[in-house]
Structure formats: structure tokens, C-alpha cells
Amino acid sequence: MLRTEAPSASHLDLDRYDTQDLVDAFIDDQSLALAAVRAAGGRIAEAVEAAVPRVAAGGRLIYAGAGTSGRLGVLDSVELYPTFSWPRDRALALLAGGEQALFEAIEGAEDRFDQGQADLLALKPDRRDVVFLLAASGSTPYVLGALQAARAAGALTIGIANNPEAPLTHDAEVAITLDTGAEVISGSTRLKAATAQKIALNTLSSAVMVRLNKVYGNLMVDLQPTNAKLYRRAVNLTMHATGSDEATALETLAACGYKVKVAIVAILAGVDVASAEARLASAEGSVRRAVQAQTL
């Protein structure tokens, strides 16, 4: 029996707990998700190192999964644009059952090995692409089909599963096992198995974006200000990074179309917006190197 499916030896009388004890049982069990991700930290770092050169060369981040795992992949892919200005057409997600499966369970969709292959091949993958393959069990046919297609195309395959020695992690180029064990509600991998996957995906994609110069220090300076909150954040980030007053930040951001990285370089290097953009282009998007270019 898969560890994620095994009956838990803890909380055998869960249905008899009072409300506080019930809540505490669920919360306490989630701490094991973080422990599982920490144990896989070396493999996660390996995945980041392998992914960055391919993505820097023009590759895409592609996520493939079913059920909860697939929905987590969709979430990670969608959030890369507003957070890091990562192009939408370079963060794609495949979910067994298609878009409808975001909102309801599509029975049998995850059992279609051939559909996983077909959906991945429809994206025309190549050697620059990075494919995250997500399955708590590590044996979901849809995901294994996508894995086979990705490998045949030469894409980097990163398998993420919650059971040791799973077919998915055995066959992926980089294997990440998040060994979360049995669930409080036996077999419900939407609990700590899913939490571990979310932490791992956050870590993977964010680390890749840091390596691609999407942050300055620890500041989210490549965001897309698509609402009032994010416009205010852009102003605050510019002020914080440069020590400038609000008027200077607003004036510079307005001149560059609210591109925070450009505004920061323009203010810190004392150059106009066009020169700041040229510096960033020469520095491969690194704010730090673009600012330091004035002394070279």
C-alpha cells in the first residue's frame, strides 16, 4: 500500500474529538509537510540549477498534474506573471480533464496515459523546456504519459511525488520525493501531501526567478501592477530600494510605465529612463549590475 494511502496510526478516534482537538490535529499534522520538503531540499536545489540554463535560453515552465496536484500546478503557473512579469506563454499548465477539472472532479481523467502524452505533445516541447510533473501517488497515468512525451522531446523533467520509489520519480531526470506519509484522514492527499507540494513549487519557481534576476535583494521588483494595491506596492518598492521620496518615485515610475526595475536603476544611477533600460538589457535584467555599471 502506498504510504499516502495507508491508514494513519494517529487520531484513530478523530470523529469523536471535540472541535479544538480536531482543529489542533489537522494543524499539527501540517508541520510534517515542511519537514518533508526540508528533507528534499538538496533535490529541489538540483532542480533549480538544472532548470535555470534552459529557461534562460528561452524555455518554458510547463506543469502537468491531476486533481489537487494539477490544480497546484495551475496556481503556480498563473502567479508567475503578476509576481515576476514572467510571460504567460512561458508558464503553461496541463490538468487532467482540462479547464473544467479546476472546479469539479472529472472522473477517470487521471487514468488516461494517452491523454497525458497528447496534451504535452500539443505544446510542442523542446530541449529548452522544463516540465514539472506532479502526482501525490507518483503513479498517476495521465502524469506518466506527460512524462514520457516530455522525455522523448528532450525537455528537462522534474518529478514531484509523495511516495518513495514511485514510477514518476524513478523515470524523471530530477526526482523530488516529499515523503509526507499517512494523512490524518487516511488517503486524503489534499492535506499535508498537497501542502508539501505547494511549498516545493513555491520554492522551485521563486528560486528560478531569483536566478533570472527577477528580484533586487529580496524585493519583488519585476511585478506587474495590475490593480491599485500593486500600483501602491510599486511606489513603495521604488522608495524602499532607492531611499527616494514619494514624488521622485512617482515621477520616475510614470516615465517608465511603472517598471520598478527601470525606476530603481534610473534613480540610483542618476540616469534617464532610456539609459536605465539599456543598462538593464546589458546586465541581463540584473538591477544590481545595471546600477554598478556606472563605475565600470
C-alpha positions as CSV (number, residue, x, y, z in Angstrom):
1,M,0.0,0.0,0.0
2,L,1.2,3.5,-0.8
3,R,2.3,5.5,2.2
4,T,0.0,8.3,1.3
5,E,-2.9,5.8,1.2
6,A,-2.2,3.9,4.4
7,P,-4.4,4.3,7.4
8,S,-2.9,6.6,9.9
9,A,-1.9,5.2,13.3
10,S,-2.6,8.6,14.8
11,H,-6.0,10.0,15.7
12,L,-7.9,6.8,15.5
13,D,-10.9,8.4,17.3
14,L,-10.8,11.6,15.1
15,D,-14.6,11.5,14.7
16,R,-15.0,11.7,18.5
17,Y,-12.7,14.7,19.1
18,D,-14.1,18.0,20.4
19,T,-13.7,20.9,18.0
20,Q,-10.5,22.3,19.4
21,D,-8.8,18.9,19.4
22,L,-10.0,18.3,15.9
23,V,-8.6,21.6,14.7
24,D,-5.3,21.0,16.5
25,A,-4.9,17.6,15.0
26,F,-5.1,19.0,11.4
27,I,-2.8,21.9,12.1
28,D,-0.2,19.8,13.9
29,D,-0.1,17.3,11.1
30,Q,0.7,20.0,8.6
31,S,4.0,20.6,10.2
32,L,5.2,17.3,8.7
33,A,4.7,18.8,5.3
34,L,7.5,21.3,5.9
35,A,9.7,18.6,7.3
36,A,9.2,16.5,4.1
37,V,10.2,19.5,1.9
38,R,13.3,20.2,4.1
39,A,14.4,16.6,3.6
40,A,14.1,17.1,-0.1
41,G,16.0,20.4,-0.2
42,G,19.0,19.0,-2.0
43,R,16.9,17.7,-4.8
44,I,15.0,20.9,-5.1
45,A,18.3,22.8,-5.4
46,E,19.4,20.4,-8.1
47,A,16.2,21.0,-10.0
48,V,16.7,24.8,-9.8
49,E,20.3,24.5,-11.1
50,A,19.2,22.3,-13.9
51,A,16.2,24.4,-14.9
52,V,17.8,27.9,-15.0
53,P,20.0,27.5,-18.1
54,R,17.2,26.0,-20.1
55,V,14.7,28.7,-19.2
56,A,17.3,31.4,-19.6
57,A,17.8,30.1,-23.2
58,G,14.1,30.7,-23.9
59,G,12.5,27.7,-22.5
60,R,9.1,27.4,-20.8
61,L,7.9,26.2,-17.4
62,I,5.3,23.5,-18.0
63,Y,3.3,21.9,-15.2
64,A,1.4,18.6,-15.6
65,G,-0.8,17.0,-13.0
66,A,-4.2,15.7,-12.0
67,G,-6.7,16.6,-9.2
68,T,-5.2,18.6,-6.3
69,S,-1.7,18.3,-7.7
70,G,-2.7,19.5,-11.1
71,R,-4.6,22.5,-9.6
72,L,-1.5,23.4,-7.6
73,G,0.5,23.4,-10.8
74,V,-2.1,25.7,-12.4
75,L,-1.9,28.1,-9.4
76,D,1.9,28.3,-9.6
77,S,1.9,28.9,-13.3
78,V,-0.7,31.7,-13.1
79,E,1.0,33.6,-10.4
80,L,4.3,34.0,-12.2
81,Y,3.1,36.8,-14.4
82,P,1.9,39.3,-11.8
83,T,4.7,38.4,-9.4
84,F,7.7,38.4,-11.8
85,S,6.4,39.7,-15.1
86,W,7.0,36.2,-16.5
87,P,5.4,35.8,-19.9
88,R,2.1,33.9,-19.8
89,D,3.0,31.9,-22.8
90,R,6.1,30.6,-21.0
91,A,4.3,29.3,-17.9
92,L,1.8,26.7,-19.0
93,A,-0.2,24.1,-17.0
94,L,-1.8,20.9,-18.0
95,L,-4.6,19.5,-15.9
96,A,-6.2,16.1,-16.4
97,G,-9.7,16.7,-17.5
98,G,-9.0,20.2,-18.8
99,E,-10.2,23.6,-17.5
100,Q,-13.4,22.1,-16.1
101,A,-11.4,20.0,-13.7
102,L,-10.4,23.2,-11.9
103,F,-13.9,23.4,-10.5
104,E,-15.1,19.8,-10.3
105,A,-13.7,16.3,-10.3
106,I,-13.6,14.8,-13.8
107,E,-13.9,11.0,-13.2
108,G,-11.4,8.9,-14.9
109,A,-9.4,11.8,-16.4
110,E,-6.3,11.0,-14.4
111,D,-6.3,7.4,-15.7
112,R,-5.6,8.5,-19.3
113,F,-2.0,7.8,-20.1
114,D,-2.6,8.6,-23.8
115,Q,-4.2,11.9,-23.0
116,G,-1.3,13.0,-20.9
117,Q,1.0,12.3,-23.8
118,A,-1.2,14.1,-26.3
119,D,-1.7,17.2,-24.1
120,L,2.0,17.5,-23.5
121,L,2.9,17.0,-27.2
122,A,0.3,19.6,-28.2
123,L,2.6,22.2,-26.6
124,K,5.4,21.2,-28.9
125,P,8.0,20.8,-26.2
126,D,11.7,21.0,-26.9
127,R,15.0,20.7,-25.1
128,R,14.8,24.2,-23.6
129,D,11.6,23.5,-21.7
130,V,11.3,22.4,-18.1
131,V,8.4,20.2,-17.2
132,F,7.1,19.8,-13.6
133,L,5.2,16.5,-13.2
134,L,3.1,16.4,-10.1
135,A,1.4,13.4,-8.5
136,A,1.0,12.6,-4.8
137,S,0.9,8.9,-5.6
138,G,3.7,9.1,-8.1
139,S,1.9,6.7,-10.4
140,T,-1.0,8.7,-12.0
141,P,-1.2,7.5,-15.6
142,Y,-2.0,11.0,-17.0
143,V,1.2,12.4,-15.5
144,L,3.3,9.4,-16.5
145,G,2.0,9.9,-20.1
146,A,3.1,13.5,-20.0
147,L,6.5,12.4,-18.5
148,Q,7.1,10.0,-21.4
149,A,6.3,12.7,-24.0
150,A,8.4,15.3,-22.3
151,R,11.4,12.9,-22.1
152,A,11.0,12.0,-25.8
153,A,11.2,15.7,-26.7
154,G,14.4,16.2,-24.6
155,A,12.7,18.5,-22.1
156,L,14.0,18.6,-18.5
157,T,11.7,16.5,-16.4
158,I,11.2,17.2,-12.7
159,G,9.0,14.6,-11.0
160,I,7.4,15.5,-7.7
161,A,5.7,12.8,-5.7
162,N,4.8,12.0,-2.1
163,N,5.7,8.3,-2.1
164,P,9.2,6.9,-2.1
165,E,10.3,4.8,-5.1
166,A,7.4,6.0,-7.2
167,P,7.4,5.4,-11.0
168,L,7.2,9.1,-11.6
169,T,10.3,10.0,-9.6
170,H,12.1,6.8,-10.9
171,D,11.8,8.0,-14.5
172,A,12.1,11.8,-14.2
173,E,15.5,13.4,-14.7
174,V,15.3,15.1,-11.4
175,A,13.3,13.3,-8.7
176,I,11.8,15.1,-5.7
177,T,10.2,12.9,-3.1
178,L,8.1,14.7,-0.5
179,D,7.6,11.8,1.9
180,T,4.7,13.0,3.9
181,G,3.4,9.6,5.0
182,A,-0.2,8.8,6.0
183,E,-2.8,11.5,6.3
184,V,-4.9,12.4,9.3
185,I,-7.9,11.5,7.1
186,S,-6.5,8.4,5.5
187,G,-5.8,8.8,1.8
188,S,-6.8,12.4,1.6
189,T,-3.8,13.8,-0.1
190,R,-5.4,17.3,-0.3
191,L,-4.0,17.6,3.2
192,K,-0.3,17.6,4.0
193,A,0.8,15.9,0.8
194,A,-0.7,18.9,-1.1
195,T,0.8,21.4,1.4
196,A,4.2,19.9,0.8
197,Q,3.8,20.1,-3.0
198,K,2.7,23.8,-2.7
199,I,5.8,24.6,-0.6
200,A,8.1,22.8,-3.1
201,L,6.5,24.6,-6.1
202,N,6.7,28.0,-4.4
203,T,10.4,27.3,-3.7
204,L,11.2,26.0,-7.1
205,S,9.7,28.7,-9.2
206,S,10.7,31.5,-6.9
207,A,14.3,30.3,-6.8
208,V,14.4,30.1,-10.6
209,M,13.0,33.6,-10.9
210,V,15.7,34.9,-8.4
211,R,18.4,33.3,-10.6
212,L,16.8,35.0,-13.6
213,N,17.3,38.5,-12.0
214,K,13.6,39.0,-11.1
215,V,14.4,40.4,-7.7
216,Y,16.7,43.0,-6.3
217,G,18.0,42.0,-2.9
218,N,14.8,40.4,-1.6
219,L,12.5,42.9,-3.3
220,M,9.8,41.9,-5.8
221,V,10.9,44.5,-8.3
222,D,9.6,42.8,-11.5
223,L,5.9,42.8,-10.6
224,Q,3.1,43.8,-12.9
225,P,1.0,46.5,-11.3
226,T,-2.4,45.4,-12.4
227,N,-4.5,46.9,-9.6
228,A,-4.5,49.7,-7.1
229,K,-2.7,47.6,-4.4
230,L,0.1,46.7,-6.8
231,Y,0.5,50.2,-8.1
232,R,1.0,51.3,-4.4
233,R,3.4,48.4,-3.9
234,A,5.4,49.6,-7.0
235,V,5.8,53.0,-5.4
236,N,6.7,51.6,-2.0
237,L,9.3,49.2,-3.5
238,T,10.9,52.0,-5.5
239,M,11.1,54.3,-2.5
240,H,12.5,51.5,-0.3
241,A,15.1,50.4,-2.8
242,T,16.4,53.9,-3.6
243,G,15.7,55.9,-0.5
244,S,13.9,58.4,-2.6
245,D,10.8,60.4,-1.6
246,E,7.3,59.6,-3.0
247,A,7.3,62.4,-5.5
248,T,10.5,61.2,-7.1
249,A,9.4,57.6,-7.2
250,L,6.0,58.5,-8.7
251,E,7.6,60.8,-11.4
252,T,10.2,58.1,-12.4
253,L,7.7,55.3,-12.4
254,A,5.3,57.3,-14.6
255,A,8.1,58.0,-17.1
256,C,8.9,54.3,-17.5
257,G,5.4,52.8,-17.5
258,Y,5.6,51.7,-13.8
259,K,8.5,49.3,-14.4
260,V,10.0,49.2,-11.0
261,K,13.4,47.8,-12.0
262,V,13.9,50.6,-14.5
263,A,12.8,53.3,-12.0
264,I,15.3,51.9,-9.4
265,V,18.2,51.9,-11.8
266,A,17.3,55.4,-13.1
267,I,17.2,56.9,-9.6
268,L,20.2,55.0,-8.2
269,A,22.5,55.5,-11.2
270,G,21.2,59.1,-11.8
271,V,20.3,58.4,-15.5
272,D,17.2,58.9,-17.6
273,V,14.7,56.1,-18.2
274,A,16.1,55.2,-21.6
275,S,19.6,54.8,-20.2
276,A,18.3,52.7,-17.3
277,E,16.5,50.4,-19.7
278,A,19.7,50.0,-21.8
279,R,21.7,49.2,-18.7
280,L,19.3,46.6,-17.6
281,A,19.3,45.0,-21.1
282,S,23.1,44.8,-21.0
283,A,23.0,43.4,-17.5
284,E,20.5,40.6,-18.4
285,G,17.9,42.2,-16.2
286,S,20.1,42.4,-13.0
287,V,19.3,45.7,-11.2
288,R,22.5,45.3,-9.1
289,R,24.8,45.0,-12.1
290,A,22.9,47.8,-14.0
291,V,23.4,50.2,-11.2
292,Q,27.1,49.3,-10.7
293,A,27.7,49.8,-14.5
294,Q,28.2,53.5,-13.8
295,T,31.5,52.7,-12.1
296,L,32.9,50.4,-14.8
